Amino acid sequence: MAGQLWVTSSLGGDMYSPKLSKKFRMQAQPLMRFRQFVDTKESLGKNAGDTVNWEKVANISTQGGTLTETTTIPERQWTNTKGTLSLLEYGNAIPLTRKVTELSELDIEDITKRTLRYDMAKVIDSAVYSQFGSAKIKYCGTSTATYVISTNGSMTISATSSLIGYHIKNIVDYLRSTMLAPPYDDDGNYVCIASTQALRQVFDALESTAAYTTWPLNGEVGRYYDVRFVRATGTIDNSIGLAATPTGEAFFFGSETVMEAIAVPEELIAKVPTDYGRSKGLAWYAILGHKIMWSGDPDNTIVHWTSA
């Protein structure tokens, strides 16, 4: 069987020795940041099917205006489109033998639970990240004073400029004035999730213009030009751009980004022991669905800083 075995040193057999430290070290983990920005639909529960729909209402067909006393008020209409996502099963498992749990000096089950939680966070955050990446609006910095914006969901130009104040201001102005994207918070701020490389030049600006020192968002590192910056690692691409001058990847957005539907919230599950209790195991499991809320139908709320 796969999993943790006493008979194999690297799978648990060396978890005992006369001088074994009682403290175990876990492998370094990426910083998961995307899921905190989803809009969660109410839990669906059982027997509700594997598809979730929600309505998206567009603006009135023709804007109102002044009236003439002898004419009737014009009658218009609004239209709605349907957003749809599919619920998927997620999970992973680690089998355990009774022998490895009984003979190990360290807590094998605790180590296994932590490993599964790390895996669970990475998988779900990656699912949300992929929906952010499907945003239609792509922004590429072609120099420190020029840029290209694509509105079809793809970018064919290679970035040669780092994410600097010039580009940040252009992106925010585009979000606010062209896309009319609603801000993320009540103070009118947008949010940017960025890779370490993308944030490198941003920090130079934040050092001299930092606006506050408390960071309520998970991973938040500062604010600049009405943007709250959040650092992420792992799923986000830190090598975007030319090989010699990587610019990193980033997402600028307001509210209503990605819809999340939950049928079964993520949970850790113990396997029912078999072989008279000698074969055990732990798993994480969830039934979830994710879908970008607005992507050109007719609105957008996300700008993707990227490169060919």
N, C-alpha and C positions, 0 to 999 in steps of 0.2 A: 504494500500500500504506500501511496505518497503521504507526505505530512511529516510530523515529528516522531522520530524513532530513537529509542535508546541505543539500538545496535549501530547507528551511524553517528560518528562524533559530531559532524557539522549540523546534524538535525536534532541535537539534544543530548547525545551521549556524553559529551564533555561538560555537561552542566553539573559535574561534581568533581571536586578534587580537594585535598587537604587545605589548599591555600586559595580556593576560589572566592573571589570577591562577591559579597551579597548584592552588589549593585550591578545591574546590567545596563548596557548602552544600546540605544536604538539607532538605526541608520538615519542620517539626516533627511529631513522631509521638506518638500517645497511649501511655499506660503500660499494657501488656498484662499482666494479673495472674491471670486465671482458670485458665489451662491448668495451672499448677503444682499445682492441687488436684484433678486428676482421678485416678481409679484406672485404671491402664492394664492392659488385658488383653493377654496375650502376642500378639506379632505373628502374624498369620494366614498371611501369605504368599499365593502364588498358588493357584488351583484349590480354594478353600475356601468359595466362595459369598459372597453379599453380606449375609447375616444372621448376627448373633452373639447367642447366648443365654447367660445365666448364671442360676444358681439362687439364690433368696433364701429363707432358712429362718426361719420364725416361731418364737416361743417355744412351749414345751410347752403343750398345750391347757388343762390345769388344773394349777395349782401344787401341789407336794407338801406334806406336812405330817406331823403326828404319827401314829403307828400304835397300834393296839390289838393286844395280843399274839396274840389268837385270830382276827384277820382277816388276809386276804392284802393284800399291797401293791397299791394300785390301779394299773391300767395305763392310761396316757394315750397321746397321740400328738402329733407335730408336723406341721405342714403346710409345704409349699414353694410358692412362686410363681416364675414364670419372667420374668426381665427380657430384653428383646429390643431390639436396635438394628440399624439398617441402615447399611451402609457406602456412602459417597458419594464421588464423585470431586470433587476440588478443584483449582483451578489458575488461572493467569493467564499471559499471555505478552506480550513486547515484541519486535516485529521490528526488525532492524537492517540497514542497507545496508553493504556493504563500504566505500563511499565515505565515509560518516560516521565509521566507525571508523578509517579510514586517515588522514583529513585533520584530525580533531579533535585539538587540542592536549591535551585532557584524556582520561582513560581512560573512553571511553563504556561499555565492557563492565563496568567496575567500578561505575560509577554505576547501570547497569541492574541489576546483581546486588543492590546495596543496596536499590534501589527495590522489587525483587521480594521480598526478604526482609522488608521492612517490610509489604508487602501480605500476605504469607503469614502473618505473626504476627497481624495484625489479623483476617484471615478466620477463622483457627482459634480465636483467643480469643473471637471473636464467637459461634462455634458452641457453645463451652462455656458462655458467658454465657447464651445462650438456654435451655439446659437448667437452669441455676441459676434462671432466671426462671420456670420451670414448677413451682417448689416450691409445695406446697399451703398451707403456713402463711404467712400474710401478717399483718404487724404494722403498725399505723398509729398514730402519736402524735397524738391529737386535742387535747392541751394538754400543758403541762409536768407535769401530774399525772394525766392520764387517757389511755387507749389503747383500741384495738379490735383483736381478733385474729380473723381469718377462717381457716377450715380447709378451704375449698372451692376454693382456688386463685385467688380474685378478691378485690379490695378496692373497695368502693363509697364509702368515706368519704375525705374529703380531709384530708391531714395538715396540721396547723397548728403543730406543735412541732418544733423541731430535735432531732437525735439527742443527747440529754443523758444524764447518769448515771442518772437515774430510768428511762429507757427501756432503756438498756443492761442494767441489773440485772434488769429484768423479762424481757427477752428471754433472758438467760442462765439465769435461774431457770426459765423455761419450757422451754428446751432441756434442762436438766439434770433437772428434777423431773417435768415433764409428758410431754415427748417421750422422755425417757430416752436422748437422743442421746449416743453415745459421743464423748468429747473427741477433738480433733484430734491431740494429742501425749500423751506419757507423763506429762507434768506436770499433766494435767487441764485444759489450756487449750483454748478454742474459738478460731475465727478469724473475723474480720469483714473482708470486702472492701467498701470504701466509696468513694463519690465524694468529690471535694474539698469540695463543699458539706456533705455529711453529716458529714465529719470536722471541720468548722470548730469546732463546739462541743466535740467530743471532745478537741481539742488543749488546751483550757483545763484540762481535768481531767488530761491527760497531763503538762502542765508541772509540776504539783505532786505527782503520784503515780507518775511514771515508775518502772517496776520494774527495768528493765535497759537497757543501752546498746548491746548487740550485736543485730543484726537478721538472723537466719538466713534468713527468708523474703524473697523478691523483693518489694521495695516496702514492707516492714514499717516502721512508724513508732512503735510503742509498744505497751504492754500496760496494760489497765485491767479490773478485776473478772474476771480469768481469761479475758480476750479479747485476742488478738493482732491488732492492726489493720494492715491493708494498704490503701494508697491505690491507686486505679485511675482511669484516665481513658479516654475513647474510647467503648467500647460501653456502659458503665454510664451511667445517666441522672442527670445533675447537676441537672436542673430539676424533679425530682419534688416535688409539693406545690403550694400555691397560687402564682400568678405573683408576688404581692407578697412572699411568704415561702417561697421554695423550701427544701425540707428535704434534697434529695438522696436517692440510692438506696443501699442497703447490703444485704449478705447475711451472716448469722451462721450458722455451721455447725460441725459436728464432723467425724468421719471418714466415709468412704463417701459421697461427694457425687455425682459424675458418672463413669460408666464410659466409658472411651475404648478403642476397638478400632482396631488399625492393620493394614492389609493392605499398603500401600505408604507408608513414612514420607515426610514432606515432603522434597523434593529440588529442586535447580535443574538444569534440563536444557537443553543446547544444541541448537538446531535443526540438523538436517542441512542444510548449505548447498545452495542450488539456484542456478540460473542461473550456473553456473560459479564459484560462490563469492561472487557479488555480493549474494545475498539470505540473510541470516543471522537469528538471533534467540535469545532466552533465555526460558525459562519456569520457573515453579515448578509442582509437581504432587504430589498425595498422594491416597491412598484411605483415608479415616478414617470413624469413626462415633462418635457421642456420645449418651448417654442418661442422664437422672437415675436414680440407683440406687434410692432409696426416695422414693416420693411417695404416701403414703396406702395403702400395700399391704404390711404394715399400719403401717409405721413411716415417720418423716420425720427428716431430719437437717439441714434447712436452714430458717431463718426469714428471710423477705424483708421488710426494712424498706421500705415503699412507701406509695403514696397512690392515690386514685382518679384 
